[in-house]
Every structure is written in structure tokens, then in C-alpha cells.
């Protein structure tokens, strides 16, 4: 029993060595020997870990909350920690406020300037601090009619329609404005005006009817003149050319001339132009075509169509000798379906030049003058055999 022995916890770090007779006495105080928790929590742990266990992990330890001052067992404290109403916390909306947890719900619901709040008018949610700004543009926010027609306020988005259609104080023109009446008055007094000026309005309407009859007569004359072109020559004026070119660059656009005839009771034709080009000429050229239309005398005419055709774009230079017109001619290929007898079930097909003239050339001389282009189509009727 007098031999020297080491503590059984030497692997854990105990450096005690002594006679075997003194071993039990050492174990009674050894820092590495396991002892039961004095709080009777059933834990067995080394004396070196006991203090930390009693202070931090024993579920039967007694702990006082730093915030509310109430004493809890360790197990209760684990549940209480993070839930104490007296602990100071940050607002979850990140508004910058710090307050006790017990006041947090009320703050976030009623006080926080970054809480979500519903607009009372359009019923959409906004951050509270932006709600007042929103009301300056809210489509359902009630505002007064600009004509002060009624103390009742109207949703902002309905104001325009209210003024245009129903506001009794809005200034409106007489319903006979197009006939020439220049009177304006509040909507509520319009009926009175109509009752008082019935005869004057009837007179204006009579004059309007006369003007329209004259316009119809002129239009009929123009239409007859266009339809009576039987010499095989079309002179086509295209105004507002630059505007039409800009529109055609946005969306492909075909312009078609009025119909004309090659000879008396002859072929019915029309010219077709794509200002911004189509097919191989799209984007850089003006494309020009001829179309054979269905006519009244097609059953008496020779088919396929085979008369020579000449296209011309005029140089509008004021000095005749310096004009350089763009001219192209072709003789129809009678095997092409474009020149066969047209039918009502088939859309007329154009034939011509997808690259008739480039945009660059159009803008170099006087082909465009006063924003107008003149195109001539000539059908050689010398060989035409009439019905």
C-alpha cells in the first residue's frame, strides 16, 4: 500500500500521484472526479465543471431575470428568455425605435411610422409614412368638382367623366355646334337655350344640309372624273409624303391609287406603292407596282393582259431642261398569274419594281417638292383590241 499511484483521472489532466492509501482522500476533493449536482437535477459531472453547471445549465438552478427581476428555475428561465415583456427590443419594422417587448405589438400596430396601413379610399396597403403623399394621387380620394356643382365630393378618377358627361355647371357647347351655333352655357341651362332658339337652329341645319349636298355633288363629280380616265394614263399625286414615309417605317403601309382604264371599255387597273419598300426593297427603296382589277368588260377583252407599262416619278425641278425623271418600263410576261383574267375570289396581285427608286435618290433632287411626289403610270394602248 506504500507504492505510488496516479489519479484515475490522469488522462483528463489530473497530475496527482501519491501512496495508494491516500487515493480515496484525493478523489474526495479531485477536480476531475464526478459528483452529483447539489440541486438534485440528476446530473453527474466533474467538480471542475460544477460551477458552470450550477450557474448556467442546471435546470433546477435559481436565476433572476435581468429585465423584470423575477426569479425562475433554470428550466423556466430558458422558456422566459426572449419572451420577457420588460426586455428592450428593436421594432421589427426597422423604424429605429427601441422599446420594451410588452409595448411592441401596440407600437407596430398603431404607432410605428413604417407600419403597413390601408388607404381608406382605394383599399390598398402602403407604408404609413407614405400614406399622406399617396392621397395626393389616390384615384379614389374624394375631391370637389372644379365647377363646384355640388358639395358632395367625387373620387379623383371620376372627375373627368363627371365634368364631361354630367356636371350641371360645366360649360358645354350647343348640340348644334357642327351646324354653326357658337353658343356655350352651363349644362343645366342648355335646355333653355334649345327651347329659345329652335328656329335659329332649324335655319342652321338647313344651311348645313345645303352645304353637304354641294359637297356630295362635288365628290360625285370627282369620282366620275376619276372613273372616266380611259386613256391608259394615271397621274398620281401623293401629298404629305414625308409624314407617310415616317408612318410606313413604323408599320408596313401600301397606298393604292384610284382605278383607271386602258382604253374605252378596256382593262381596269390601279397603281400600288410601298413608300418604305417591300420585299427586297424594304427599308431603303420606294416599291411601285401595277394591279389588274376586275372590270365590267373583262369578258370581252383579250387575256392574258400584255400591254407595255411605263412607270415615271417626276423630277419637279423648275427648269424643265434640268429635270431627271425616274422611268422604268416592262412588257408583261403572259405566263405570270398577275396578268391573267382577274376574278372576284382572288385578291389582285401587284407586279412591278420592289426597288424602283432608293430613298437616297428621292431626297437628292426635286422628286419631293412641297412634301409631294408625282407618279405617272402609262399603259401603251396602241395595240389594244377593243371589244
C-alpha positions in Angstrom: 0.0 0.0 0.0 3.0 2.3 0.1 3.6 2.2 -3.7 3.0 5.4 -5.6 -0.2 5.5 -7.7 -1.7 8.1 -10.2 -5.2 9.6 -10.0 -7.6 7.6 -12.2 -8.4 10.9 -13.9 -4.8 11.4 -15.1 -6.0 11.2 -18.7 -8.4 14.1 -18.1 -5.5 16.1 -16.8 -5.1 15.4 -13.0 -1.4 15.3 -12.1 -1.8 13.8 -8.6 0.5 11.0 -7.5 0.8 9.6 -4.0 0.6 6.4 -2.0 -2.4 4.2 -2.8 -3.6 4.7 0.8 -4.2 8.4 0.1 -6.2 7.8 -3.2 -9.7 7.9 -1.7 -8.9 11.1 0.2 -7.7 12.7 -3.1 -10.8 11.5 -5.0 -13.0 13.2 -2.4 -11.5 16.5 -3.5 -10.3 15.8 -7.0 -11.4 18.4 -9.5 -11.9 15.8 -12.2 -13.9 13.3 -10.2 -17.7 13.1 -10.9 -20.1 14.3 -8.3 -23.9 14.7 -8.3 -25.4 18.2 -8.8 -26.3 19.6 -5.4 -29.6 20.9 -6.9 -30.6 17.2 -7.4 -31.1 17.6 -11.1 -29.7 14.0 -11.6 -26.6 15.3 -13.5 -23.2 13.8 -12.7 -20.3 16.0 -13.6 -16.7 16.7 -12.6 -16.1 19.2 -9.8 -14.2 21.4 -12.4 -17.5 21.8 -14.4 -19.8 22.0 -11.4 -19.7 25.8 -11.0 -20.6 26.4 -14.6 -23.3 23.9 -14.5 -24.8 25.4 -11.4 -24.6 28.9 -12.9 -25.7 28.3 -16.5 -27.1 24.9 -17.4 -28.7 23.2 -14.3 -32.5 23.3 -15.0 -33.1 23.4 -11.2 -30.8 26.4 -10.6 -32.4 29.7 -9.5 -32.0 32.6 -11.9 -33.2 36.2 -11.7 -34.3 37.9 -15.0 -32.2 41.0 -15.7 -35.2 42.8 -17.1 -38.3 42.0 -15.0 -36.4 41.0 -11.8 -38.4 37.8 -11.3 -36.7 34.7 -10.1 -37.1 31.5 -12.1 -35.7 28.0 -12.2 -33.2 27.3 -14.9 -35.8 25.4 -16.9 -38.4 28.2 -16.6 -35.7 30.8 -17.4 -34.9 29.0 -20.7 -38.6 29.5 -21.7 -38.7 33.0 -20.3 -35.6 34.2 -22.1 -36.5 36.0 -25.3 -40.1 36.4 -24.1 -39.8 38.8 -21.2 -42.1 41.7 -21.6 -39.7 44.1 -20.0 -36.7 43.3 -22.3 -35.8 46.3 -24.6 -36.0 45.2 -28.3 -35.8 46.9 -31.7 -39.0 47.5 -33.7 -39.3 44.7 -36.3 -40.3 47.2 -39.0 -36.8 48.8 -38.7 -38.2 52.2 -37.9 -35.3 52.7 -35.4 -37.4 52.6 -32.2 -36.3 50.6 -29.1 -39.0 49.7 -26.5 -40.0 47.1 -24.0 -41.3 43.9 -25.6 -44.7 44.3 -23.9 -45.3 47.5 -25.9 -44.1 46.2 -29.2 -47.4 44.9 -30.6 -49.2 48.2 -29.9 -46.3 50.2 -31.4 -46.2 48.1 -34.6 -50.0 48.3 -35.0 -50.7 51.9 -34.0 -47.6 54.0 -33.7 -44.8 52.8 -36.0 -44.3 55.2 -39.0 -43.2 52.2 -41.1 -46.2 50.0 -40.3 -48.5 49.0 -43.2 -51.7 50.9 -43.3 -54.7 50.6 -45.7 -55.8 53.6 -47.7 -59.4 54.2 -46.7 -60.4 55.1 -50.3 -58.6 52.7 -52.7 -58.1 49.9 -50.1 -54.5 49.3 -51.0 -51.8 48.9 -48.4 -48.9 51.5 -48.0 -46.2 52.2 -45.5 -47.8 54.6 -43.1 -45.3 57.4 -43.6 -46.1 57.5 -47.4 -49.9 57.3 -46.9 -50.4 61.1 -46.9 -48.4 61.5 -50.0 -50.4 58.7 -51.7 -53.6 60.6 -51.0 -52.4 63.4 -53.3 -52.6 60.9 -56.2 -55.0 58.2 -55.0 -57.6 57.6 -57.8 -60.4 57.1 -55.3 -59.6 60.0 -53.0 -62.7 62.3 -52.9 -62.2 65.8 -54.3 -64.5 68.7 -55.1 -65.8 69.2 -58.6 -63.7 72.0 -60.2 -67.0 73.7 -61.2 -68.3 73.5 -57.6 -71.5 72.0 -58.8 -72.2 70.1 -55.6 -70.9 69.9 -52.0 -70.6 66.1 -52.4 -67.1 65.1 -53.3 -66.2 62.8 -56.1 -63.4 60.2 -56.5 -60.5 61.7 -58.3 -60.6 59.2 -61.2 -64.3 60.0 -61.9 -63.9 63.8 -62.1 -63.1 63.9 -65.8 -66.1 61.8 -66.7 -68.3 63.8 -64.3 -67.3 67.1 -65.9 -67.6 65.7 -69.5 -70.9 64.0 -69.0 -73.0 65.0 -66.0 -71.7 68.1 -64.2 -74.6 70.6 -64.4 -72.2 73.6 -64.0 -69.8 72.5 -66.8 -69.6 74.8 -69.8 -70.8 72.9 -72.8 -71.3 73.9 -76.5 -74.7 73.8 -78.1 -75.6 70.5 -79.6 -75.9 72.3 -82.9 -72.3 73.3 -82.9 -71.5 71.4 -86.1 -74.3 73.3 -87.8 -72.8 76.6 -86.8 -74.2 77.6 -83.4 -71.4 79.1 -81.3 -73.3 79.4 -78.0 -71.8 77.9 -74.8 -73.5 77.7 -71.5 -73.6 75.7 -68.3 -75.2 72.3 -68.9 -78.1 73.0 -66.6 -79.2 75.9 -68.9 -78.7 74.1 -72.2 -82.4 73.0 -72.5 -83.5 76.6 -72.1 -81.2 77.7 -74.9 -82.6 74.9 -77.2 -86.2 76.0 -76.5 -85.5 79.7 -77.1 -83.5 79.2 -80.3 -85.4 76.5 -82.1 -86.0 78.5 -85.3 -82.4 79.6 -85.4 -81.2 76.1 -85.1 -83.5 74.9 -87.8 -82.1 77.6 -90.1 -78.6 76.5 -89.3 -79.4 72.8 -90.0 -81.0 73.8 -93.3 -77.8 75.6 -94.3 -75.7 72.6 -93.2 -77.8 70.3 -95.4 -77.3 72.6 -98.4 -73.5 72.6 -97.8 -73.5 68.8 -97.5 -75.5 68.5 -100.7 -72.9 70.6 -102.5 -70.1 68.6 -101.1 -71.8 65.3 -102.2 -72.3 66.7 -105.7 -68.6 67.7 -105.9 -67.5 64.3 -104.6 -69.7 62.6 -107.2 -68.2 64.7 -109.9 -64.6 63.9 -108.7 -65.4 60.2 -108.6 -66.9 60.3 -112.1 -63.9 62.1 -113.4 -61.6 59.5 -111.8 -63.6 56.7 -113.2 -63.7 58.2 -116.7 -60.0 58.1 -117.2 -59.8 55.7 -120.2 -56.7 56.8 -122.0 -54.4 54.4 -120.0 -52.6 57.2 -118.2 -52.7 57.8 -114.5 -51.1 60.9 -112.9 -51.0 60.2 -109.2 -50.3 63.0 -106.6 -49.1 61.8 -103.2 -49.2 64.7 -100.7 -47.7 64.7 -97.1 -45.0 62.3 -98.4 -42.5 62.6 -95.5 -45.3 62.0 -92.9 -46.4 58.9 -94.8 -42.8 57.7 -95.0 -42.4 58.1 -91.3 -45.6 56.1 -90.7 -44.5 53.4 -93.1 -41.2 53.0 -91.3 -43.2 52.2 -88.1 -45.7 49.9 -89.9 -45.7 48.5 -93.4 -48.2 50.6 -95.5 -49.4 50.2 -99.0 -51.0 53.1 -100.9 -53.3 52.3 -103.8 -54.4 54.8 -106.5 -57.8 55.4 -107.9 -58.7 53.0 -110.6 -58.2 53.9 -114.3 -58.8 52.3 -117.6 -56.7 51.4 -120.6 -59.0 52.5 -123.4 -62.7 52.8 -123.7 -64.3 49.8 -122.1 -60.8 48.5 -121.6 -58.8 47.0 -118.8 -59.3 48.3 -115.3 -56.0 49.0 -113.4 -54.6 50.7 -110.3 -51.1 51.6 -109.1 -49.7 50.5 -105.8 -46.8 52.0 -103.9 -45.0 51.0 -100.7 -43.2 54.2 -99.6 -40.8 52.4 -97.3 -40.5 49.5 -99.8 -41.5 45.8 -99.5 -39.8 42.6 -100.3 -36.2 43.1 -101.3 -36.6 46.9 -101.3 -38.0 47.2 -97.7 -36.4 49.9 -95.7 -34.3 51.6 -98.4 -36.4 51.9 -101.5 -39.8 53.0 -102.8 -41.6 50.0 -104.4 -44.0 50.6 -107.3 -46.5 48.1 -108.8 -49.4 47.8 -111.2 -52.5 45.8 -110.4 -55.1 44.3 -112.8 -58.5 44.8 -111.3 -61.8 43.1 -112.1 -63.7 45.3 -114.7 -67.1 45.4 -116.3 -65.8 44.4 -119.7 -63.3 41.7 -118.8 -65.3 39.0 -120.7 -64.9 41.0 -124.0 -61.1 41.7 -123.6 -58.1 39.6 -124.6 -56.4 37.7 -121.9 -53.7 37.5 -120.5 -53.0 41.2 -120.3 -50.0 42.1 -122.4 -49.9 45.9 -122.9 -46.5 47.6 -122.2 -46.4 49.6 -119.0 -44.2 52.6 -118.1 -43.7 54.0 -114.5 -42.4 57.5 -114.0 -41.5 59.6 -110.9 -41.2 63.2 -111.9 -38.3 65.5 -111.1 -40.1 68.7 -110.1 -37.2 71.0 -110.9 -38.5 74.4 -112.0 -36.1 74.3 -115.0 -37.6 71.8 -117.5 -34.2 71.1 -119.2 -32.6 70.0 -115.9 -35.3 67.5 -114.9 -34.2 63.9 -114.5 -37.2 61.7 -114.2 -37.0 58.2 -112.9 -38.5 55.9 -115.7 -38.9 52.2 -115.9 -40.9 50.1 -118.5 -41.7 46.5 -118.9 -43.7 44.1 -121.1 -45.9 41.8 -119.1 -44.9 38.1 -119.0 -48.1 36.4 -120.2 -47.3 33.3 -118.3 -47.5 35.1 -114.9 -50.7 34.8 -112.9 -50.5 38.5 -112.2 -51.7 39.2 -115.8 -54.5 36.6 -116.1 -58.1 37.5 -116.1 -59.0 38.6 -112.5 -61.8 37.1 -110.5 -63.8 38.2 -107.6 -62.5 35.3 -105.5 -58.8 36.4 -105.9 -57.1 39.4 -104.4 -55.4 41.5 -107.2 -51.7 40.9 -107.3 -49.2 43.7 -108.0 -46.3 43.4 -110.5 -43.5 45.9 -110.8 -40.4 47.0 -109.0 -39.6 46.4 -105.3 -36.5 48.6 -105.8 -38.0 51.3 -108.1 -36.0 54.2 -106.6 -33.9 54.4 -103.4 -34.8 56.8 -100.6 -31.3 58.3 -101.0 -32.1 59.2 -104.6 -35.6 60.6 -103.8 -34.0 63.1 -101.4 -31.2 64.2 -103.7 -33.1 66.1 -106.4 -36.6 67.6 -106.6 -38.6 64.3 -106.7 -40.1 65.5 -103.4 -41.3 69.1 -103.5 -43.7 70.9 -101.2 -43.8 67.4 -99.5 -45.5 66.0 -102.6 -44.5 63.3 -105.1 -46.0 62.8 -108.6 -46.1 59.3 -110.1 -47.3 58.6 -113.6 -48.4 55.2 -114.9 -48.7 54.9 -118.7 -50.3 51.8 -120.4 -49.5 51.7 -124.1 -52.9 51.1 -125.7 -51.6 51.3 -129.3 -52.0 47.5 -129.7 -55.3 47.3 -127.7 -58.0 45.5 -129.5 -61.3 46.8 -128.2 -64.5 44.8 -127.6 
